[in-house]
Every structure is written in structure tokens, then in C-alpha cells.
Amino acid sequence: MNTANSFWEPQWQCQAFKISPGEYKVTDEPVVLTTVLGSCISACLHDPLLNFGGMNHFMLPDASSNSDPEQPLRYGLFAMEKLINKMMKLGSDRNNLEIKVCGGGEMMQWKTKIGRQNIDFIESFINRDGLKLTASDLGGSSPRKVAFFPTTGRLLIKKIKPQLASQLALEEQQYQSQVQVQQQLNSPDILLFGRES
């Protein structure tokens, strides 16, 4: 989904867009793209020749609850390809793209290593696609507040106090549940109304 909540950011004296889980935004406007990450990942792409960029925010579903270990990767692939394709649609050459990634923290409330799964995915994706990684802040146990300036490629990350981590973990668990339901609905062997679909 290429939607985001817009607001005025007095700290940087510009328009800001909050990127929530499952969303992305690409722009050539002098704005700031923001998000807060726990176990989720944000990839920030910048085209230094055309001076624009974008950010996404995604989480893989829990692979341990799925009989097909490849299915959760589709969520990360979808998030990354949507972002890259939007950049290319606006004129970027994939070879010119620079990527910065952050997130993948291990939140105490998770039973599984969702943060680690997300990190493994994004590192593999970057290597496989030959993207130019210019910055990375992955793992750890602290949530992050992220600000990305798409026209310059500048990325600012602030670690959040542990007291705020529990609320973020709850929000991520709710998002994880939504992703799990969507994953089950997209499963080819699910029965709807008593017949196989």
C-alpha cells in the first residue's frame, strides 16, 4: 500500500509521512519519511542521480507456523519489489539504487526469532539482487525511531527507551496476527465453504 499519514514535522520544518507496517512511500518532494521499528524492517532506497527515494515497513510472518517455509518470504519479496518497482517506474535504474536498512530487533514478547528472520531475509535479498548497501542498523533489543530524507538519502535512527518497547511489541504482534490470517487465506489448501479452493 502506497499510503502514509501526513503531518507537519517542526523538528525538520517540513512535511512528514509516517510509514506504518505494510506500507511504503516513494517521493521526490523535500519531505521526511518516518516510522518506528521493533522486529520489523524498513528499507530506504535512494537514487543519487535523480535525487528521490522511498521507504517501506514490513515483517515476515512466523515461519514456524507454516508448512511451506518459503511462503513467509513472499511478504518480504512483495514489500521490496513494490518499493523498487515504484522507483523504477519513476525513472530509476535499478543499478543506481542505494539501500539503507534498519530494524529487526528482538522484542522480548516474541516466542520466535521474528527479528532474526527479518534480518536474514533482507540481507539475503540485498546480496541476491546486488543492491548497493550504504548503511545498516539491524538487530539488538532496542526499538528504533527512523527518519529518512528521500531527496538526499540521509537516514537518522534513534534508539527508543525500553519502557516504550512493550507498546511497540503489542502493535507488532497485532500486525503479525493480521499477516498470519492473510497468509492462511492465501494458502492454496484452505477450505472455504466446504470446498477446496
N, C-alpha and C positions, 0 to 999 in steps of 0.2 A: 504494500500500500504506500503510495507516494503522498501521504498526508502528514501533517505535523501541526501542533498547536503553536500559534504565533503570539509573540508578546514583545514589548519593548524592554531591552536589557540595558539598564542605566550604567552598569559597570563598564560596558564597552561602547555605550552610546550608539547602539544600532538595533535593528530588528533581530529577534532571535526566534528560532524554531526548535521546539522540543521534539525529539525523535523517540517515540515510545517503542516497546517491543513489537516486532513485526513490521515496523515502518522504515521508510528511507526517504531521503530528500536529496535532490541534485539541483544546484543553482549556480548562476554566475553573478548573483547580487552580493553586495558587501554586507552580508549578514553573518550571524554566528549560529551554528547548529549545536544543540546541547542535548545531553542525555545523562542518566545516572545508571551505572552498571554494577551488578554484583557478579553473578555467574555468566550473564550474557556477554556477548561480544559486540563491539562496534568496529566496523571497518570504515576508515575515512580515505576516500580516493581524491587525488588532486591531479589535474592536468597542468603542469607548469608552463606549457606553451600557450594554452588557451585561457589560463587563469580562472578556472572554475573547478568545482568539486562537489562531493556528496558524502553522505554518511548513512549507514544502516544500523540496525539494532536487532540482533537475533539470538536465539537459543535453540540448540538441538533438543529434540525430545529425548527422554531417557531411553537409551538403547536396551537396557536390561529388561524392559517390559515388552520387547518386541521380538518376535521370532525371526524377523528379517533384519539383520544388523546393518544393512545398507540403507534401510528406509529413513532413519533419522537424519542421515547425511543430506537427503533431498531438501530438508528445510534450510540448511546452511547454503547448499548449492543455489537454491532458489533465491535466497536473500542476496548472495554475492552476484549472481548473474543479472538480477533485476537492476542492481546498482551499476554494474559495469555496462550493461546494455543501454541504460539511460545515458550514461556518459558518452558512449559511442554514438548514440542517436543524435546527441548534441554536438558531434564533431570530433570527439577524442579518438586518437589512435590508441588501441589497447597497449601498444609498446611504449607509449609515453606516460602511462599512468603510474603514479606513485601511490603507495598504500601505507597507511599507518593503522595499527590495530591496538585495541586495548580491551580489558575486561578479563573474563574467565576466572574470577575469584572463587575460592571455595567457601561458600557460605555454610555456617555450622548446621543449619537446619536441613541441608540436603542429605538424604540417605546414600545417594550415589555421587560419583565424582563428575557432576554435570560441568563444572568449570573446566576440569581437565579434558573432558570430551570436546568441549567447545574450542579449547586451545589446540588440541590435536587436529581438529578439523581445519581451523583457519591456517595453521602452519602448513598443513598438507596442501590445502588449496593454493596458497601463495607459491609454494615450491612447484606444484604441478603446472600451474598456469604461467610460471615465470614472471610474476609481478615483481616490481621493484619495491622492496620493503625499505622504508626510510625511518620508521620508528615503531617500537613495540613496547607495550607495558601490559604484560599478561601475568595472570596467576596471583598468588598471595591470598590474603584473607580479608583485605580491606575493600569495601565498595569504592567506586570512583565517580566523581563528577567530571564530565568531559565537555570541553568547548572546542569546536573545530571551526576554523575560518576558511570556507571553501575557496575563496578567490586567491588566498595566499598559501594555503596548505598548512598554516600554523595550527598546532594542536596543543591544548592546555589540559592537564589532568591534575585533579586534586583528590587525594585520598580522604575519604569520609570517616568521621569518628565511628568507632564500633557501636555506640549507642543507637545510631541510625540504621545499622545493618539489619536489625531484626525486621523493621518495617519494609525495607527493600527486599529482604528474603521472602517475606509474605507475598509481596506483589509478584515476585518472580515465580513463586510456587503457583499462584493463581494463573499466571500466563502459561506456565508449564502444563497445568491441567487442561487449559484450552487447547494447547498444541497436541496433547495426548489424545483428546477427543477428536480433533480434526484428523489426526493420524489414523485413528481407528475407523473413522468414517471413510477415509480414502483407501482403506485396506481392501484388496480385491476379494478376500474370502469372507467379508462381513455379510451377514444375513439381514435383509431388510424386508419386513412384512412377510416373513416365512419363505422367501425365495432368495436364491443366491444371486448376487449382482456382480 
